[in-house]
Amino acid sequence: MSQDNPISTVFELQRRTLEQSQRAMEQSIEFQKRLNQAMMSGIEGQSEAQQRSVDVTRSAMESYLETIESMVPGSEAGVEQIREAMDEQFAAVEDAQADAQEMAENGLEEYEDMSAAYLDALSEQMDMLYDAHEDLESQTLEFLDDTEEQLEELREQAEDQAQEQIERIQDRAAELRDQVEG
């Protein structure tokens, strides 16, 4: 059977569709990876901006407390308590920011790891699908070849049988004619 037959064409179209679907899936995951990298850069930039904001706020509060200490006699003890409480709050804010950034980074890294594992699994499954598809095409073409051969043999047998029946009928007709004439 020729490779340019309709069955081969259908299988080739199916193969192309599978390949395009796989490429689309891979491109989608690559896009997600790039988006994650952009988000990671954004998180890092946001973290730096937040730290600068905390530093500016802390500096302003320190200046304010120093101003109070210099202007209000005997305020040192009260200002020191405020300063300690403020330092604790700023430390808690910085810890929370660091935890949030670490969680975001870990989540993005886990997503990238899962995406890579998914792409590997997808590639393996597509390889198995391509192999099965090729086997199915081969079996289908072989079946069609066998069927064509069997049909040709049946046609030849039918022609032979028809010819034999025609000859028998002609012989029978000749015998009847001989009996009628004879």
C-alpha positions in Angstrom: 0.0 0.0 0.0 1.3 3.5 -0.8 2.3 5.9 2.0 0.3 8.6 0.2 -3.0 7.0 0.8 -5.9 8.5 2.8 -5.2 6.4 5.9 -1.6 7.5 6.0 -2.7 11.1 5.5 -5.1 10.8 8.4 -2.4 9.4 10.7 0.0 12.1 9.6 -2.6 14.8 10.5 -3.2 13.2 13.9 0.6 13.1 14.5 0.9 16.8 13.6 -2.0 17.7 15.9 -0.4 15.8 18.8 2.9 17.6 18.1 1.2 21.0 18.0 -0.7 20.3 21.2 2.5 19.2 23.0 4.3 22.4 21.8 1.4 24.6 22.9 1.5 22.9 26.4 5.3 23.4 26.7 5.0 27.0 25.6 2.3 27.6 28.1 4.4 26.2 30.9 7.5 28.2 29.7 5.3 31.3 29.8 4.3 30.5 33.4 8.0 30.0 34.3 8.9 33.4 32.8 5.9 35.0 34.7 7.1 33.4 37.9 10.6 34.8 37.3 9.1 38.2 36.8 7.1 37.8 40.0 10.2 36.7 41.8 12.0 39.9 40.6 8.9 41.9 41.7 8.9 40.3 45.1 12.6 41.0 45.6 12.1 44.6 44.5 9.0 45.0 46.7 11.0 43.5 49.6 13.8 46.0 49.1 11.3 48.9 48.8 9.5 47.8 52.0 12.8 47.6 53.8 13.7 51.1 52.7 10.3 52.2 53.9 10.8 50.5 57.3 14.3 52.1 57.5 12.9 55.6 56.7 10.1 55.2 59.2 12.5 53.9 61.9 14.9 56.8 61.2 12.0 59.3 61.4 10.8 57.7 64.7 14.3 57.8 66.1 14.6 61.5 65.2 11.3 62.2 66.8 12.3 60.3 70.0 15.6 62.1 70.1 13.8 65.4 69.7 11.5 64.5 72.6 14.5 63.5 74.8 16.3 66.8 74.0 13.3 69.0 74.6 11.6 67.3 77.5 13.7 67.0 80.6 13.4 63.6 82.5 11.8 61.8 79.5 14.8 59.5 78.9 13.2 56.5 80.8 9.9 56.8 79.0 11.5 57.4 75.6 13.7 54.3 76.2 10.7 52.2 76.8 9.1 53.5 73.6 12.3 52.9 71.8 12.5 49.3 73.0 8.9 48.7 72.0 9.4 50.3 68.7 12.6 48.2 68.0 10.6 45.0 68.8 7.8 46.1 66.4 10.3 46.9 63.7 12.0 43.5 64.2 8.6 41.8 64.0 7.8 43.6 60.8 11.2 42.7 59.3 10.8 39.1 60.3 7.3 38.9 58.8 8.6 40.4 55.6 11.5 37.9 55.5 9.1 35.0 56.2 6.6 36.2 53.5 9.4 36.6 50.9 10.8 33.2 51.8 7.4 31.6 51.5 6.8 33.3 48.1 10.2 32.2 46.8 9.7 28.6 48.1 6.3 28.5 46.5 7.6 29.7 43.1 10.6 27.3 43.3 8.2 24.4 44.1 6.0 25.4 41.2 9.0 25.5 38.8 10.0 22.0 40.1 6.5 20.7 39.6 6.4 22.3 36.1 9.7 20.6 35.2 8.5 17.3 36.5 5.2 17.7 34.6 7.0 18.5 31.4 9.2 15.4 31.8 6.1 13.2 32.4 4.3 14.8 29.5 7.3 14.2 27.2 7.4 10.5 28.3 3.6 10.1 27.8 3.8 11.8 24.4 6.7 9.5 23.4 4.5 6.5 24.4 1.6 7.9 22.5 3.7 8.5 19.4 4.9 4.9 19.5 1.4 3.6 20.0 0.2 5.8 17.2 2.9 4.5 14.9 2.0 0.9 15.8 -1.7 1.6 15.2 -0.9 3.1 11.8 1.3 0.1 10.9 -1.3 -2.4 12.0 -4.0 -0.5 10.2 -2.1 -0.4 6.9 -1.1 -4.0 7.3 -4.8 -4.9 7.9 -5.8 -3.0 4.8 -3.1 -4.7 2.7 -4.2 -8.1 3.9 -7.9 -7.2 3.3 -7.1 -6.1 -0.2 -5.2 -9.3 -0.9 -8.1 -11.4 0.5 -10.6 -9.5 -1.5 -8.6 -10.0 -4.7 -8.3 -13.7 -3.9 -12.1 -13.8 -3.3 -12.8 -12.0 -6.6 -10.5 -14.4 -8.5 -12.2 -17.4 -6.8 -15.7 -15.9 -7.6 -14.7 -15.4 -11.2 -13.4 -19.0 -11.4 -16.5 -20.3 -9.8 -18.7 -18.2 -12.1 -16.8 -19.4 -15.1 -17.2 -23.1 -13.9 -21.0 -22.5 -13.4 -21.3 -21.0 -16.9 -19.4 -23.9 -18.4 -21.7 -26.4 -16.5 -24.7 -24.6 -17.6 -23.5 -24.6 -21.2 -22.7 -28.3 -20.9 -26.2 -28.9 -19.5 -27.8 -26.9 -22.2 -25.8 -28.8 -24.8 -26.9 -32.1 -23.2 -30.6 -31.0 -23.2 -30.3 -29.9 -26.9 -28.9 -33.2 -27.8 -31.7 -35.0 -25.9 -34.3 -32.9 -27.6 -32.8 -33.3 -31.1 -32.0 -36.8 -30.6 
